[in-house]
């Protein structure tokens, strides 16, 4: 196992996104000011769900979410250079609780597309070892919450055992800075916020409005929206997906 490359999990949980989608019924806009009002409504819902998530999570030390961690990791995972270099690419959503045999089962299923039907770690490891014999893997452990170093040591030992040869690579995505500190053997990668122009581009793309012609009034709306988006691509995509600008009529 060469390294754990740490990224950061979206602050907004999938439950939050599902709730936002229910609120975000497609809006056919006749006055561009309605876009800003819709943005306010959606962001209010977003803030409420984030606060609720913070209460559930407790005192866990988290970083700003919504900056495109999952998208970036998927792009790396699916890149032809990765597919061509590694014999096996494996994606496991870990989440909670952190149960090693479940992670191993996820690895096995990713390799074989079937369930092992096993509940014994040693036997499952042997099966994975056979699948990985003489092969090099690229593994993503997504949505990791565990901050117990002992469990990480146990998992690390398992991953060393399944390595068919050297040169393997592992990416860990997490909301927790403590997880990054525990597993990091290289500096963690922290995504930056988008620029205003990038936010506007992503918003228009999500709203199917790339051909929208700008004018002074729409410029004002643009400036108001990008401020509310705040450089977070998740917000730009949610707001854009909830707003249909292709029938926009500027009065």
Secondary structure, DSSP 8 states (H G I E B T S, - for coil): ---EEEEE--SS-HHHHHHHHHH---EE-SSTHHHHHHHHHHHHHHHHHHHHHHHHHTT--B----SSHHHHHHHHHH-HHHHHH-SEEEEEEEESS--HHHHHHHHHHHHHSS------HHHHHHHHHHHTTT--EEEEEEEE----HHHHHHHHHHHHHH-SSS--EEEEEESBHHHHHHH-SS---------HHHHHHHHHHHTT-TT----HHHHHHHHHHHHHHTT-HHHHHHHHHTEE-TT----
